[in-house]
Amino acid sequence: MHYVERSKIANDVVLIIHLNHQGFIMARLLLIVWVLLIGSVTQAYAQDEEREFLYDFLKGNYTIVGRYPESNVAYSGTLILERTTNELKMTRIIDGKKIRGRAWIAEVLADKIKVLKAEFHSDGRTYEITYLIDSDLDNYARLSGLVYFKSEKTRQPGLEALFIKQEPMD
């Protein structure tokens, strides 16, 4: 019987050691999950901050220079981007005609490059523009992009460049 008790005690010790080892593994796994979760939340917060910054950076009055899709006809005018909750309200004024639309920050390609996508309706068609976001030497926004028909195949996309209207210097 003495032998059986020693064997039971040895089994209990092995079981306790095994449970402590499993607890250690679980604690490490929980720590890893916690670190990954905090990293994901931090990354999402940083992306939201970057998006907010871009919306504020892009709002303003611009001069438009462009060419219509499927055409060699050039145009120029004014574009106003105003901040709303999750996008920009867009007002285009070309040849005295006001055209309203919307614009939003989107991520494209595998590198998740941030671009400004815009959409507006004019003359019975819906247009879509994807602008590359850049800045000029004075750190004002500068946008350039291709203009497409949204619901139709566009063989020759239009081109558009936006230059911020700066306040005159005294």
Secondary structure by P-SEA (a helix, b strand, c coil): caaaaaaaaaaaaaaaaaaaaaaaaaaaaaaaaaaaaaaaaaaaaaaaaaaaaaaaacbbbbbbbbccccccccbbbbbbbbbcccbbbbbbbcccbbbbbbbbbbbccccbbbbbbbbbccccbbbbbbbbbbccccccbbbbbccccccccccbbbbbbbbccccccc
